[in-house]
Amino acid sequence: MCRHQNHHLSALLPVEEEEEKKGKHAGGLSTRGRGERSSNGSGDEGKRGWGSRVAHTKNHRRRSFSTKIPSGLKSLVERQIPDEISRLKALKQNYGNEKVGEVTVNMIMGGMRGILGLLYETSLLDANDGIRFRGLTIPELQEKLPGKRGQEPIPEALLFLLLTKKVPTEHEVEDLRVDLMGRAEKFANECSKDKNKKNVFDVLRALPEETHPMTQLSTACLAMQNDSQFSKMYASGTMKKTEYWKYIYEDALDLIAKLPVVAAFIYKRSCVKEAARKSSDVPTVDASLDLAANFSQMMGFPSNECKELMRLYYTIHADHEGGNVSAHATHLVGSALSDPYLSFSAGLNGLAGPLHGLANQEVLKWLKEVQHALKGDYSTETVKKFVENTLKSGRVVPGYGHAVLRRTDPRYECQREFALKYMRDDELFQLVSRLYEIVPDVLKATGKVQNPWPNVDAHSGVLLQHFGIKEENFYTVMFGVSRSIGCLSQLILSRAHGYPIERPKSVTSACLEEKFK
Ligand SMILES: CC(C)(COP(=O)(O)OP(=O)(O)OC[C@H]1O[C@@H](n2cnc3c(N)ncnc32)[C@H](O)[C@@H]1OP(=O)(O)O)[C@@H](O)C(=O)NCCC(=O)NCCS
């Protein structure tokens, strides 16, 4: 499968930082010009595997920037658009009729598994390597992304990388952090001050407290749709197609800033058992923090360790290429020019399914069942029997298996590292580690599970439990908040690069039978 441009990114970084110091460009583009970056950066993404057919754009003009470049993520995205579009055009022109794979009846009947059918730029999943974000593995993100306030990257830096395929400078991360926190603060202040104007928090207050937190988050997303600049502009009939992305960008950044505030509200109102922490107030945003730290603080967990956990959580849940249910649903709905609020709400509804994001809640429930039933006897035989009984009862083992991965999920591995650092002696962590030794063999023995190894959800809840976030029905909300970074980055790029409406062809089973008669 395609590897990426990580070596190119690291090669670019010193030059760009150097140039930023010299004040040559605030937005981070080197004076070597966009074309050169494009070719040395993402243009190289597909050098191996079937991706080797990615066009090397012969006709692709390299241009240099000598004029002053305005700062900020949005202007960098804007400056990258022409080259990205001409790269895509060349790809179509040169290779538009080349085949990249075959479709079998099994693929059609097996949930489209393995069918190549989506263009998705922000990340790529390899069955054996795991996820790469613009070419960088999770450990590489942890090492290279600037703007850290502890040891883990902050979501702002990742958002910048996903949108631009460029490792940002410290200055660029800070710029974006200030932008996003400003949006969050303005949103929270407006909603808490103007008592006469109904807002999303009133909508949430009208729901029964026991409404599942994911239903509340998705509802909130829709309730905020009235704020969409894109849909207002579209309705005005004055917006050109080349301008779509600008309003999608504004909506996307607004939504990324608002979601943690809304989620913290849902947590305090609906999830926390202790009456003292229950609250119907709009959370207070601390604009000096990063998105993740502020989310943790708004939920009532201001410790540095919990903020670090939230940063790690954001990073590893942000994106997992385009075919997973939440990313694909957001992408699909967005392709109809539904705005980011409508599109991401669709993604959240998919994330709320137990085979996708809700698995993290299911894992916790199941771990508690194991604890309750085995009462500390975690011998191989006893645990094996429990797992077998789970399968016999017709359930899946939550947190294990994957549609694409064929190894232990790197997102599991880095959470394990985190646990070893901060909570080595935690009882539940030890149970999770014990299960890792036993479950894969039980799943292999079924003879049908393609990937017997743990995925991201097998570990995340245990970390949250340790730091006091005990309410497992909230876990998928945290996943959803984090996933906004990936899904909404791609949504901006999809409109910026003029992707068409998505409309695959379906067949009836009778058509297939007829074909092979
Ligand atoms: C993630 C998941 C949905 C992928 O599904 P998939 O691509 O169809 O996986 P496979 O091709 O390996 O499935 C083949 C069979 O093994 C079963 N299987 C896969 N993972 C399993 C698990 N963890 N426990 C029990 N059975 C499992 C499937 O249900 C399927 O059974 P069937 O043929 O009777 O329908 C699946 O592994 C799963 O249900 N895992 C548990 C839920 C989970 O952790 N989800 C989060 C994913 S990040």
The ligand as a Gaussian input file, in Angstrom:
#p B3LYP/6-31G(d) Opt

LIG

0 1
 C      -14.781000      -4.301000      13.653000
 C      -15.644000      -5.375000      13.014000
 C      -17.058000      -4.827000      12.866000
 C      -15.087000      -5.690000      11.630000
 O      -16.006000      -6.533000      10.990000
 P      -15.590000      -7.391000       9.724000
 O      -14.758000      -6.591000       8.804000
 O      -16.831000      -7.989000       9.175000
 O      -14.662000      -8.505000      10.397000
 P      -14.313000      -9.953000       9.876000
 O      -14.197000      -9.994000       8.402000
 O      -13.158000     -10.411000      10.683000
 O      -15.622000     -10.779000      10.284000
 C      -15.724000     -12.164000       9.993000
 C      -16.551000     -12.814000      11.068000
 O      -15.853000     -12.715000      12.317000
 C      -16.693000     -12.114000      13.266000
 N      -15.918000     -11.250000      14.153000
 C      -15.089000     -10.256000      13.816000
 N      -14.617000      -9.656000      14.914000
 C      -15.156000     -10.297000      15.958000
 C      -15.078000     -10.113000      17.352000
 N      -14.371000      -9.148000      17.906000
 N      -15.772000     -10.946000      18.148000
 C      -16.507000     -11.927000      17.603000
 N      -16.653000     -12.143000      16.295000
 C      -15.971000     -11.325000      15.488000
 C      -17.652000     -11.262000      12.465000
 O      -18.807000     -10.945000      13.229000
 C      -17.915000     -12.151000      11.288000
 O      -18.815000     -13.165000      11.708000
 P      -19.978000     -13.696000      10.719000
 O      -19.276000     -14.175000       9.499000
 O      -20.645000     -14.750000      11.510000
 O      -20.838000     -12.501000      10.448000
 C      -15.624000      -6.660000      13.867000
 O      -14.304000      -7.110000      14.028000
 C      -16.294000      -6.481000      15.212000
 O      -17.513000      -6.623000      15.309000
 N      -15.500000      -6.174000      16.306000
 C      -16.062000      -5.917000      17.587000
 C      -16.621000      -4.495000      17.667000
 C      -15.502000      -3.462000      17.691000
 O      -14.550000      -3.565000      18.435000
 N      -15.661000      -2.422000      16.881000
 C      -14.722000      -1.318000      16.813000
 C      -13.910000      -1.383000      15.584000
 S      -12.643000      -0.130000      15.574000

